[in-house]
Amino acid sequence: MSVVTPTGQKATEALKQALDKKGLAYALDPGEGVFYGPKIDIKIKDQLGRSWQCSTIQVDFNLPERFDMGYTGADNQEHQPIMIHRALMGSLERFIGVLIEHYAGAFPLWLAPVQARVMNITDAQADYCEQLYAQLRKLGIRVEKDLRNEKLNYKIREAQLNKIPFMLIIGDKEKENGTVTVRLRDGKNLPEMTVADFAAKISDECIEMRGM
């Protein structure tokens, strides 16, 4: 919570009373006030214990004056209003930055920009990978494909560095059976499964994670 000039002391006291009424712990932060009035900063911590200022409730004396705003009070006199800003997340860019730092890029499945990456072992599986890629996209899965003529271990390593939750490894067996072999970004392998089962797995995990 920030303290500003003496003209903002009344507003500062009002903010303190609101916090006290709600039973919320707070600390004064002298010198961190902004030019338009006092504010409440809500700071969150990432998994490394670092504090990030995101949500704010701000009392603004500046904009009502700049816009020459006024109202007639109960005393039949003209008064200048006080504006209150509420920012739930702060700037969107800052909040995304906090998320990236908190998860170190390894987003939970429901939040991951790319949920799965399809990769072939040889060029012989390229057509099946293309079909698989199109099918997963139709099912609403955020999927990429890596059909480069590179060694499989190289492609797996690159996907792990990019923190992709699921890697779908496609060889001759998967092509013949119409299945996928799933590798997790932590290096664990899941049993071979159908495309429908994999899609259901992603859906179930996303629903479970969002409900936590």
Residue frames as a rotation matrix with the C-alpha (Angstrom) as fourth column:
MET 1
0.582 0.813 0.000 0.00
0.813 -0.582 0.000 0.00
0.000 0.000 -1.000 0.00
SER 2
-0.377 -0.786 0.489 1.44
0.809 -0.537 -0.239 3.38
0.451 0.306 0.839 -0.98
VAL 3
0.342 0.391 -0.855 1.36
0.740 -0.672 -0.011 6.69
-0.579 -0.629 -0.519 0.88
VAL 4
0.023 -0.281 0.959 1.43
0.865 -0.475 -0.160 9.92
0.501 0.834 0.232 -1.13
THR 5
-0.714 -0.324 0.620 1.27
0.129 -0.932 -0.339 13.68
0.688 -0.162 0.707 -0.47
PRO 6
-0.931 0.343 -0.121 -0.72
0.073 -0.148 -0.986 15.19
-0.356 -0.927 0.113 2.44
THR 7
-0.422 0.823 -0.380 -3.64
-0.899 -0.435 0.055 15.87
-0.120 0.364 0.923 0.09
GLY 8
-0.093 0.372 -0.923 -4.01
-0.506 0.781 0.366 12.13
0.857 0.501 0.116 -0.27
GLN 9
-0.918 -0.344 0.195 -3.91
-0.329 0.393 -0.859 11.31
0.219 -0.853 -0.474 3.44
LYS 10
-0.221 0.915 0.337 -7.70
-0.820 0.013 -0.572 11.15
-0.528 -0.403 0.748 3.73
ALA 11
0.537 0.389 -0.749 -7.87
-0.780 0.566 -0.266 8.73
0.320 0.727 0.607 0.84
THR 12
-0.432 -0.775 -0.462 -5.00
-0.419 0.626 -0.658 6.74
0.799 -0.091 -0.595 2.31
GLU 13
-0.807 0.187 0.561 -6.88
-0.534 0.175 -0.827 6.42
-0.252 -0.967 -0.041 5.59
ALA 14
0.262 0.958 -0.119 -9.98
-0.907 0.202 -0.370 5.30
-0.330 0.205 0.921 3.70
LEU 15
0.270 -0.246 -0.931 -8.00
-0.589 0.722 -0.362 2.55
0.762 0.646 0.050 1.99
LYS 16
-0.801 -0.598 0.030 -6.52
-0.352 0.430 -0.832 1.45
0.484 -0.677 -0.555 5.32
GLN 17
-0.452 0.714 0.534 -9.98
-0.740 0.034 -0.671 1.32
-0.497 -0.699 0.514 6.89
ALA 18
0.479 0.631 -0.610 -11.27
-0.868 0.444 -0.223 -0.79
0.130 0.636 0.760 3.99
LEU 19
-0.139 -0.633 -0.761 -8.42
-0.362 0.748 -0.556 -3.27
0.922 0.198 -0.334 4.45
ASP 20
-0.899 -0.174 0.402 -8.92
-0.428 0.154 -0.890 -3.35
0.093 -0.973 -0.213 8.21
LYS 21
-0.040 0.979 0.199 -12.64
-0.929 0.037 -0.369 -3.96
-0.369 -0.200 0.908 7.78
LYS 22
0.623 0.229 -0.748 -11.88
-0.623 0.723 -0.298 -6.97
0.472 0.652 0.593 5.57
GLY 23
0.794 -0.351 0.497 -9.26
-0.286 0.505 0.814 -8.23
-0.536 -0.789 0.300 7.99
LEU 24
0.847 -0.502 0.173 -6.53
0.406 0.403 -0.821 -8.18
0.343 0.765 0.545 5.35
ALA 25
0.395 -0.807 -0.440 -2.89
0.568 -0.162 0.807 -7.84
-0.723 -0.568 0.394 6.32
TYR 26
0.782 -0.184 0.596 -0.96
0.457 -0.483 -0.747 -5.04
0.425 0.856 -0.294 4.64
ALA 27
0.040 -0.811 -0.583 2.19
0.851 -0.278 0.445 -2.95
-0.523 -0.514 0.680 4.92
LEU 28
0.845 0.172 -0.506 2.79
-0.025 -0.934 -0.358 0.70
-0.534 0.315 -0.785 4.12
ASP 29
0.245 -0.738 0.628 5.18
0.942 0.334 0.026 1.32
-0.229 0.586 0.778 1.25
PRO 30
0.593 0.001 -0.805 6.48
0.118 -0.989 0.085 4.91
-0.797 -0.145 -0.587 1.60
GLY 31
-0.279 -0.755 -0.593 7.93
-0.448 -0.444 0.776 6.44
-0.849 0.482 -0.215 -1.51
GLU 32
-0.873 -0.024 0.487 6.08
0.349 0.667 0.658 4.16
-0.341 0.745 -0.574 -3.89
GLY 33
0.082 0.953 -0.290 3.06
0.340 -0.300 -0.891 6.40
-0.937 -0.026 -0.349 -4.32
VAL 34
-0.370 -0.123 0.921 2.02
0.929 -0.048 0.367 7.58
-0.001 0.991 0.132 -7.77
PHE 35
-0.977 -0.174 0.120 1.27
0.182 -0.982 0.055 11.09
0.109 0.075 0.991 -8.94
TYR 36
-0.451 0.873 0.184 -2.52
-0.232 -0.314 0.921 10.67
0.862 0.373 0.344 -9.06
GLY 37
0.318 0.594 0.739 -3.13
-0.866 -0.135 0.481 9.40
0.385 -0.793 0.472 -5.53
PRO 38
-0.422 -0.485 0.766 -2.66
-0.804 0.591 -0.068 6.53
-0.420 -0.644 -0.639 -3.09
LYS 39
0.214 0.465 -0.859 -3.24
-0.792 0.598 0.126 2.93
0.572 0.653 0.496 -4.07
ILE 40
0.406 -0.089 0.910 -3.35
-0.565 0.758 0.326 -0.65
-0.718 -0.647 0.257 -2.84
ASP 41
-0.090 -0.501 -0.861 -0.90
-0.920 0.373 -0.121 -2.95
0.381 0.781 -0.495 -4.57
ILE 42
0.740 0.290 0.607 -1.54
-0.493 0.848 0.195 -6.68
-0.458 -0.443 0.770 -4.39
LYS 43
-0.089 -0.887 -0.454 1.67
-0.990 0.127 -0.054 -8.64
0.105 0.445 -0.889 -4.86
ILE 44
0.934 0.343 0.098 1.90
-0.347 0.937 0.025 -12.32
-0.084 -0.057 0.995 -5.69
LYS 45
0.022 -0.966 0.258 4.86
-0.770 0.148 0.621 -14.66
-0.638 -0.212 -0.740 -5.37
ASP 46
0.429 0.024 -0.903 6.17
-0.738 0.585 -0.336 -17.07
0.520 0.811 0.268 -7.96
GLN 47
0.937 0.024 -0.347 7.61
0.120 0.914 0.388 -20.47
0.327 -0.405 0.854 -7.09
LEU 48
-0.041 -0.997 -0.069 11.03
0.656 0.025 -0.755 -18.90
0.754 -0.076 0.652 -6.52
GLY 49
0.088 0.169 -0.982 9.57
0.970 -0.241 0.046 -16.63
-0.229 -0.956 -0.185 -3.84
ARG 50
-0.903 -0.420 0.085 9.88
0.427 -0.862 0.274 -13.44
-0.041 0.284 0.958 -5.88
SER 51
-0.130 0.878 -0.460 7.16
0.506 -0.340 -0.792 -10.82
-0.852 -0.336 -0.401 -5.45
TRP 52
-0.828 -0.004 0.561 5.34
0.526 -0.352 0.774 -9.36
0.195 0.936 0.294 -8.46
GLN 53
-0.603 0.646 -0.469 2.93
-0.107 -0.648 -0.754 -6.44
-0.791 -0.404 0.460 -8.32
CYS 54
-0.829 0.395 0.397 -0.17
0.536 0.356 0.765 -7.26
0.161 0.847 -0.507 -10.34
SER 55
0.129 0.984 0.120 -3.61
0.847 -0.173 0.502 -6.26
0.515 0.037 -0.856 -9.04
THR 56
-0.919 -0.375 -0.124 -4.15
0.386 -0.784 -0.486 -2.68
0.086 -0.494 0.865 -7.89
ILE 57
0.358 0.934 -0.017 -6.90
0.918 -0.349 0.188 -0.47
0.170 -0.083 -0.982 -6.50
GLN 58
-0.662 -0.741 0.112 -6.02
0.741 -0.669 -0.055 3.16
0.115 0.047 0.992 -7.12
VAL 59
0.413 0.704 -0.579 -7.50
0.712 -0.645 -0.277 6.43
-0.568 -0.298 -0.767 -5.92
ASP 60
-0.398 -0.533 0.746 -7.13
0.910 -0.333 0.247 9.00
0.116 0.778 0.618 -8.70
PHE 61
0.201 0.395 -0.897 -7.32
0.496 -0.830 -0.254 12.74
-0.845 -0.393 -0.363 -8.04
ASN 62
-0.653 -0.678 -0.338 -5.67
0.072 -0.500 0.863 13.62
-0.754 0.539 0.375 -11.34
LEU 63
-0.833 0.289 0.472 -8.11
0.537 0.217 0.815 12.61
0.133 0.932 -0.336 -14.08
PRO 64
0.212 0.959 -0.189 -11.24
0.971 -0.229 -0.068 14.22
-0.108 -0.169 -0.980 -12.56
GLU 65
0.199 -0.216 -0.956 -9.31
0.210 -0.943 0.257 17.49
-0.957 -0.252 -0.143 -12.44
ARG 66
-0.811 -0.584 -0.050 -7.96
0.051 -0.155 0.987 17.14
-0.583 0.797 0.156 -15.98
PHE 67
-0.689 0.617 0.380 -11.42
0.637 0.266 0.723 16.39
0.345 0.740 -0.577 -17.37
ASP 68
-0.877 0.331 0.348 -13.00
-0.419 -0.881 -0.219 19.13
0.234 -0.338 0.912 -15.23
MET 69
-0.380 0.740 -0.556 -15.50
0.392 0.673 0.628 16.64
0.838 0.020 -0.545 -13.80
GLY 70
-0.915 0.117 0.387 -18.03
-0.386 -0.538 -0.749 17.71
0.121 -0.835 0.538 -11.19
TYR 71
-0.372 0.857 -0.357 -21.30
0.586 0.515 0.625 16.85
0.720 0.023 -0.694 -9.52
THR 72
-0.192 0.425 0.885 -23.86
-0.608 -0.759 0.232 18.54
0.770 -0.494 0.404 -7.29
GLY 73
-0.860 -0.250 -0.445 -23.75
0.162 0.693 -0.702 17.13
0.484 -0.676 -0.556 -3.79
ALA 74
-0.075 0.855 -0.513 -26.44
0.919 0.259 0.297 16.79
0.386 -0.450 -0.805 -1.12
ASP 75
-0.204 -0.074 -0.976 -25.43
0.669 -0.738 -0.084 20.26
-0.715 -0.670 0.200 0.09
ASN 76
0.785 0.564 0.256 -26.43
0.534 -0.408 -0.740 21.62
-0.313 0.717 -0.622 -3.35
GLN 77
0.470 -0.727 -0.501 -22.80
-0.580 -0.682 0.446 22.59
-0.666 0.081 -0.742 -3.95
GLU 78
0.804 -0.272 -0.528 -20.47
-0.411 0.388 -0.825 21.61
0.429 0.881 0.200 -6.77
HIS 79
0.464 -0.674 0.574 -17.84
-0.475 0.358 0.804 18.99
-0.748 -0.646 -0.154 -5.90
GLN 80
0.039 -0.535 -0.844 -15.09
-0.949 0.244 -0.199 17.25
0.312 0.809 -0.499 -7.80
PRO 81
0.933 0.358 0.042 -15.38
-0.354 0.888 0.295 13.42
0.068 -0.290 0.955 -7.74
ILE 82
-0.130 -0.940 0.316 -12.59
-0.839 0.274 0.470 11.02
-0.528 -0.204 -0.824 -6.92
MET 83
0.476 0.250 -0.843 -11.99
-0.767 0.587 -0.259 8.27
0.430 0.770 0.471 -9.46
ILE 84
0.172 -0.404 0.898 -11.21
-0.621 0.663 0.418 4.71
-0.765 -0.630 -0.137 -8.39
HIS 85
0.097 -0.247 -0.964 -9.31
-0.894 0.404 -0.194 2.41
0.437 0.881 -0.181 -10.75
ARG 86
0.387 -0.038 0.921 -9.37
-0.529 0.809 0.255 -1.34
-0.755 -0.587 0.293 -10.30
ALA 87
0.116 -0.432 -0.894 -6.93
-0.910 0.313 -0.270 -3.50
0.397 0.846 -0.357 -12.26
LEU 88
0.877 0.348 0.331 -7.44
-0.463 0.797 0.389 -7.20
-0.129 -0.494 0.860 -11.59
MET 89
0.764 -0.608 0.217 -4.21
0.622 0.783 -0.001 -8.39
-0.169 0.136 0.976 -13.22
GLY 90
0.015 -0.735 -0.678 -2.25
-0.034 -0.678 0.734 -5.24
-0.999 0.012 -0.035 -13.86
SER 91
0.015 -0.051 -0.999 -1.02
-0.962 -0.274 -0.001 -5.09
-0.274 0.960 -0.053 -17.43
LEU 92
0.925 0.378 0.044 -1.65
-0.341 0.876 -0.341 -8.21
-0.168 0.300 0.939 -19.48
GLU 93
0.479 -0.820 -0.314 2.01
-0.257 0.210 -0.943 -8.29
0.839 0.533 -0.110 -20.56
ARG 94
-0.338 -0.608 0.718 3.19
-0.865 -0.099 -0.491 -8.23
0.370 -0.788 -0.493 -16.95
PHE 95
0.334 0.553 0.764 0.79
-0.800 0.595 -0.080 -10.98
-0.498 -0.584 0.641 -15.93
ILE 96
0.956 -0.049 -0.290 1.94
-0.158 0.746 -0.647 -13.20
0.248 0.664 0.705 -18.81
GLY 97
0.067 -0.995 0.071 5.52
-0.486 -0.094 -0.869 -12.51
0.871 0.024 -0.490 -17.75
VAL 98
-0.177 -0.049 0.983 4.70
-0.975 0.142 -0.169 -13.63
-0.131 -0.989 -0.073 -14.21
LEU 99
0.785 0.543 0.299 3.14
-0.489 0.839 -0.240 -16.84
-0.381 0.042 0.924 -15.52
ILE 100
0.709 -0.584 -0.395 6.19
-0.166 0.406 -0.899 -17.60
0.685 0.703 0.191 -17.67
GLU 101
-0.270 -0.845 0.461 8.52
-0.703 -0.154 -0.695 -17.01
0.658 -0.512 -0.552 -14.73
HIS 102
0.083 0.385 0.919 6.36
-0.949 0.313 -0.045 -19.02
-0.305 -0.868 0.391 -12.33
TYR 103
0.858 0.336 0.388 6.13
-0.216 0.922 -0.322 -22.08
-0.466 0.192 0.864 -14.55
ALA 104
-0.160 -0.986 -0.056 9.62
-0.337 0.001 0.942 -21.61
-0.928 0.169 -0.332 -16.04
GLY 105
-0.488 0.028 -0.872 7.94
-0.869 -0.107 0.483 -22.06
-0.080 0.994 0.076 -19.43
ALA 106
-0.946 0.162 -0.280 6.52
0.115 0.977 0.178 -25.50
0.302 0.136 -0.944 -18.53
PHE 107
-0.525 0.813 0.252 2.87
-0.834 -0.551 0.040 -24.45
0.171 -0.190 0.967 -18.60
PRO 108
-0.459 0.508 0.729 0.15
-0.155 0.762 -0.629 -26.76
-0.875 -0.402 -0.271 -17.32
LEU 109
-0.700 0.092 0.709 -1.55
0.621 0.569 0.539 -28.62
-0.354 0.817 -0.455 -20.14
TRP 110
0.306 0.943 0.129 -4.67
0.902 -0.244 -0.357 -26.43
-0.306 0.226 -0.925 -20.29
LEU 111
0.711 -0.070 -0.700 -2.54
-0.008 -0.996 0.091 -23.28
-0.703 -0.059 -0.709 -20.56
ALA 112
-0.267 -0.925 0.269 0.25
0.302 0.185 0.935 -24.53
-0.915 0.331 0.230 -22.83
PRO 113
0.003 0.239 -0.971 0.26
-0.755 -0.636 -0.159 -22.71
-0.656 0.733 0.179 -26.20
VAL 114
-0.077 -0.058 -0.995 1.24
-0.776 0.631 0.023 -26.02
0.626 0.774 -0.093 -27.82
GLN 115
0.446 0.362 0.819 -0.15
-0.841 0.483 0.244 -29.13
-0.307 -0.797 0.520 -26.15
ALA 116
0.499 -0.255 0.829 1.34
0.202 0.964 0.175 -31.79
-0.843 0.080 0.532 -28.43
ARG 117
0.084 -0.508 -0.857 3.86
-0.913 -0.384 0.138 -32.19
-0.400 0.771 -0.496 -31.22
VAL 118
0.889 0.247 0.386 3.68
-0.054 0.893 -0.447 -34.95
-0.456 0.377 0.807 -33.83
MET 119
0.115 -0.901 -0.417 7.01
-0.927 -0.248 0.280 -36.32
-0.356 0.355 -0.864 -35.02
ASN 120
0.931 0.208 -0.301 7.90
-0.335 0.815 -0.473 -39.10
0.147 0.541 0.828 -37.42
ILE 121
0.468 -0.798 0.380 10.80
0.036 0.447 0.894 -41.53
-0.883 -0.405 0.238 -37.22
THR 122
-0.677 -0.633 0.375 11.32
0.428 0.076 0.901 -41.69
-0.599 0.770 0.220 -40.99
ASP 123
-0.772 0.359 -0.525 9.78
-0.596 -0.697 0.399 -40.13
-0.223 0.621 0.752 -44.09
ALA 124
-0.834 0.450 -0.320 7.66
0.179 0.769 0.614 -43.28
0.523 0.454 -0.721 -44.50
GLN 125
-0.344 0.731 -0.589 5.32
0.931 0.186 -0.313 -42.04
-0.120 -0.656 -0.745 -41.77
ALA 126
-0.969 -0.131 -0.209 4.99
0.123 -0.991 0.049 -38.46
-0.213 0.022 0.977 -43.04
ASP 127
-0.604 0.796 0.036 1.57
-0.178 -0.178 0.968 -38.93
0.777 0.578 0.249 -44.67
TYR 128
0.056 0.621 -0.782 0.12
0.738 0.502 0.451 -40.56
0.673 -0.602 -0.430 -41.54
CYS 129
-0.552 -0.328 -0.767 1.55
0.783 -0.520 -0.341 -37.73
-0.287 -0.789 0.544 -39.41
GLU 130
-0.966 0.237 0.106 -0.15
-0.158 -0.862 0.482 -35.18
0.205 0.449 0.870 -41.65
GLN 131
-0.175 0.950 -0.260 -3.49
0.096 0.279 0.955 -36.99
0.980 0.142 -0.140 -41.21
LEU 132
-0.034 0.089 -0.995 -2.95
0.954 0.301 -0.005 -37.22
0.299 -0.949 -0.095 -37.48
TYR 133
-0.877 -0.368 -0.309 -2.09
0.439 -0.875 -0.204 -33.53
-0.195 -0.315 0.929 -37.25
ALA 134
-0.738 0.654 0.165 -5.25
-0.323 -0.558 0.764 -32.53
0.592 0.511 0.623 -39.13
GLN 135
0.015 0.775 -0.632 -7.41
0.406 0.573 0.712 -34.86
0.914 -0.268 -0.306 -37.03
LEU 136
-0.276 -0.191 -0.942 -6.09
0.961 -0.049 -0.272 -33.49
0.005 -0.980 0.197 -33.71
ARG 137
-0.997 -0.073 -0.024 -6.61
0.072 -0.996 0.055 -29.91
-0.028 0.053 0.998 -34.85
LYS 138
-0.402 0.916 -0.005 -10.24
-0.191 -0.079 0.978 -30.70
0.896 0.394 0.206 -35.68
LEU 139
0.194 0.434 -0.880 -10.61
0.727 0.539 0.426 -32.07
0.659 -0.722 -0.211 -32.15
GLY 140
0.854 0.221 0.472 -9.48
-0.030 -0.883 0.468 -28.73
0.520 -0.414 -0.747 -30.74
ILE 141
0.665 -0.694 -0.274 -6.01
0.609 0.293 0.737 -29.79
-0.431 -0.657 0.618 -29.61
ARG 142
0.814 -0.477 -0.332 -3.23
-0.546 -0.823 -0.155 -27.23
-0.199 0.308 -0.930 -29.98
VAL 143
0.598 -0.509 0.619 -0.78
0.376 0.860 0.345 -29.32
-0.708 0.027 0.706 -31.96
GLU 144
0.324 -0.592 -0.738 2.35
-0.857 -0.514 0.036 -28.85
-0.400 0.621 -0.674 -34.05
LYS 145
0.962 -0.101 0.255 4.17
0.189 0.920 -0.345 -31.24
-0.200 0.380 0.903 -36.40
ASP 146
0.234 -0.947 -0.219 7.86
-0.773 -0.318 0.549 -31.85
-0.590 0.041 -0.806 -36.85
LEU 147
0.877 0.159 0.453 8.43
0.131 0.829 -0.544 -33.86
-0.462 0.536 0.706 -40.03
ARG 148
0.526 -0.757 -0.388 11.97
-0.847 -0.505 -0.164 -32.69
-0.072 0.415 -0.907 -40.68
ASN 149
0.760 -0.379 -0.527 14.56
0.066 0.853 -0.518 -35.14
0.646 0.359 0.673 -41.92
GLU 150
-0.084 -0.734 0.674 16.35
-0.831 -0.322 -0.454 -35.17
0.550 -0.598 -0.582 -38.59
LYS 151
-0.720 -0.210 -0.662 17.17
0.143 0.888 -0.438 -37.88
0.679 -0.410 -0.609 -36.06
LEU 152
0.302 0.933 -0.194 14.29
0.378 0.070 0.923 -38.64
0.875 -0.352 -0.331 -33.71
ASN 153
0.136 -0.296 -0.945 16.38
0.990 0.019 0.137 -37.98
-0.022 -0.955 0.296 -30.58
TYR 154
-0.882 -0.457 0.118 17.19
0.467 -0.880 0.086 -34.51
0.065 0.131 0.989 -31.91
LYS 155
-0.412 0.810 0.417 13.50
-0.060 -0.481 0.875 -33.71
0.909 0.336 0.247 -32.45
ILE 156
0.434 0.536 -0.724 12.57
0.663 0.355 0.660 -35.08
0.610 -0.766 -0.201 -29.02
ARG 157
-0.319 -0.665 -0.676 15.28
0.937 -0.328 -0.119 -33.02
-0.143 -0.671 0.727 -27.36
GLU 158
-0.909 -0.008 0.417 14.09
0.162 -0.928 0.335 -29.87
0.384 0.372 0.845 -29.12
ALA 159
0.039 0.997 0.063 10.48
0.084 -0.066 0.994 -30.50
0.996 -0.034 -0.087 -28.06
GLN 160
0.332 0.022 -0.943 11.61
0.905 0.273 0.325 -30.99
0.265 -0.962 0.071 -24.45
LEU 161
-0.723 -0.645 -0.248 13.56
0.683 -0.722 -0.112 -27.72
-0.107 -0.250 0.962 -24.53
ASN 162
-0.751 0.525 0.400 10.39
-0.171 -0.740 0.651 -26.04
0.638 0.420 0.645 -25.81
LYS 163
-0.884 0.339 0.323 8.49
-0.303 0.113 -0.946 -27.58
-0.357 -0.934 0.003 -22.85
ILE 164
-0.325 0.785 -0.527 5.91
-0.736 0.139 0.662 -29.32
0.593 0.603 0.533 -25.08
PRO 165
0.017 0.368 0.930 3.69
-0.929 0.350 -0.122 -31.43
-0.371 -0.861 0.347 -22.75
PHE 166
0.466 0.236 0.853 3.18
-0.027 0.967 -0.253 -34.36
-0.884 0.095 0.457 -25.17
MET 167
-0.400 -0.560 -0.725 5.29
-0.849 -0.072 0.524 -35.73
-0.346 0.825 -0.447 -28.01
LEU 168
0.656 0.656 0.373 3.58
-0.394 0.720 -0.572 -38.16
-0.643 0.228 0.731 -30.36
ILE 169
-0.438 -0.896 -0.079 6.18
-0.643 0.251 0.724 -40.54
-0.628 0.368 -0.686 -31.78
ILE 170
0.681 0.728 -0.073 5.09
-0.514 0.405 -0.756 -42.15
-0.521 0.553 0.650 -35.04
GLY 171
-0.586 -0.810 0.039 6.85
-0.577 0.450 0.682 -45.17
-0.570 0.377 -0.730 -36.51
ASP 172
-0.730 0.277 -0.625 5.79
-0.465 0.468 0.751 -47.98
0.501 0.839 -0.212 -38.83
LYS 173
-0.799 0.432 -0.418 3.94
0.579 0.740 -0.343 -49.77
0.161 -0.516 -0.841 -36.02
GLU 174
-0.509 0.617 -0.601 1.84
0.177 -0.608 -0.774 -46.71
-0.842 -0.500 0.200 -35.12
LYS 175
-0.581 0.269 -0.768 1.13
-0.776 -0.469 0.423 -46.06
-0.246 0.842 0.481 -38.81
GLU 176
-0.798 0.243 -0.552 -0.01
-0.121 0.831 0.542 -49.64
0.591 0.500 -0.634 -39.36
ASN 177
-0.620 0.540 -0.569 -2.17
0.781 0.493 -0.384 -49.73
0.073 -0.682 -0.727 -36.19
GLY 178
0.018 0.611 0.791 -3.56
0.360 -0.742 0.565 -46.21
0.933 0.274 -0.234 -36.55
THR 179
0.716 0.166 -0.678 -2.23
0.692 -0.035 0.721 -45.32
0.096 -0.985 -0.140 -33.08
VAL 180
0.484 -0.630 0.607 0.23
-0.361 -0.776 -0.517 -42.98
0.797 0.031 -0.603 -31.35
THR 181
0.209 -0.495 -0.843 3.04
0.888 0.457 -0.048 -43.53
0.409 -0.739 0.536 -28.88
VAL 182
0.792 0.246 0.560 3.07
0.038 -0.934 0.356 -40.71
0.610 -0.260 -0.749 -26.33
ARG 183
-0.166 -0.871 -0.462 6.19
0.867 0.095 -0.489 -39.33
0.470 -0.482 0.740 -24.67
LEU 184
0.828 0.454 -0.330 5.95
0.561 -0.676 0.478 -36.78
-0.006 -0.581 -0.814 -21.85
ARG 185
0.669 -0.589 0.453 8.23
-0.220 -0.740 -0.636 -33.78
0.710 0.326 -0.624 -21.58
ASP 186
0.482 -0.516 0.707 9.82
-0.838 -0.037 0.544 -35.31
-0.255 -0.855 -0.451 -18.45
GLY 187
-0.484 -0.768 -0.420 11.00
-0.869 0.479 0.125 -38.27
0.105 0.426 -0.899 -20.55
LYS 188
-0.525 0.356 0.773 8.39
-0.210 0.826 -0.523 -40.83
-0.825 -0.437 -0.359 -19.48
ASN 189
-0.854 0.258 -0.453 6.60
-0.420 0.174 0.891 -42.91
0.308 0.951 -0.040 -22.11
LEU 190
-0.155 0.885 0.438 2.93
-0.755 0.180 -0.631 -43.88
-0.638 -0.428 0.640 -22.08
PRO 191
-0.387 0.074 0.919 1.49
0.347 0.935 0.070 -47.06
-0.855 0.346 -0.388 -23.61
GLU 192
-0.992 0.078 0.100 0.51
0.082 -0.209 0.974 -46.97
0.097 0.975 0.201 -27.26
MET 193
-0.384 0.907 -0.172 -3.03
0.338 -0.036 -0.941 -45.62
-0.859 -0.419 -0.292 -27.63
THR 194
-0.013 0.482 0.876 -5.60
1.000 -0.017 0.024 -44.65
0.027 0.876 -0.482 -30.22
VAL 195
-0.754 -0.210 0.622 -5.98
0.329 -0.941 0.081 -41.09
0.568 0.266 0.779 -31.41
ALA 196
0.215 0.929 0.300 -9.40
-0.027 -0.301 0.953 -40.91
0.976 -0.213 -0.040 -29.75
ASP 197
0.615 -0.043 -0.787 -7.96
0.744 0.362 0.561 -42.08
0.261 -0.931 0.255 -26.43
PHE 198
-0.497 -0.857 -0.132 -5.20
0.864 -0.476 -0.162 -39.47
0.076 -0.194 0.978 -26.63
ALA 199
-0.537 0.380 0.753 -7.67
0.036 -0.882 0.470 -36.70
0.843 0.279 0.460 -27.38
ALA 200
0.583 0.791 -0.187 -9.83
0.173 0.103 0.979 -37.83
0.794 -0.604 -0.077 -24.45
LYS 201
0.188 -0.621 -0.761 -6.75
0.975 0.212 0.068 -37.84
0.119 -0.754 0.646 -22.19
ILE 202
-0.800 -0.482 0.358 -5.97
0.476 -0.872 -0.111 -34.22
0.366 0.081 0.927 -23.03
SER 203
-0.136 0.842 0.522 -9.59
-0.151 -0.538 0.829 -33.18
0.979 0.034 0.200 -22.51
ASP 204
0.658 0.407 -0.633 -9.85
0.479 0.422 0.770 -34.98
0.581 -0.810 0.083 -19.15
GLU 205
-0.152 -0.810 -0.567 -6.56
0.987 -0.094 -0.131 -33.56
0.053 -0.579 0.813 -17.87
CYS 206
-0.757 -0.088 0.648 -7.50
0.214 -0.970 0.118 -30.00
0.618 0.228 0.753 -18.87
ILE 207
0.271 0.937 0.222 -10.85
-0.110 -0.199 0.974 -30.26
0.956 -0.288 0.049 -17.11
GLU 208
0.574 -0.108 -0.812 -9.19
0.745 0.480 0.463 -31.70
0.340 -0.871 0.356 -14.01
MET 209
-0.493 -0.860 -0.134 -6.49
0.854 -0.449 -0.262 -29.01
0.165 -0.244 0.956 -13.91
ARG 210
-0.568 0.333 0.753 -8.96
-0.035 -0.923 0.382 -26.14
0.823 0.191 0.536 -14.35
GLY 211
0.505 0.859 -0.085 -11.02
-0.003 0.100 0.995 -27.53
0.863 -0.502 0.053 -11.47
MET 212
-0.056 -0.623 -0.780 -8.08
0.859 0.368 -0.356 -27.57
0.509 -0.690 0.514 -9.05
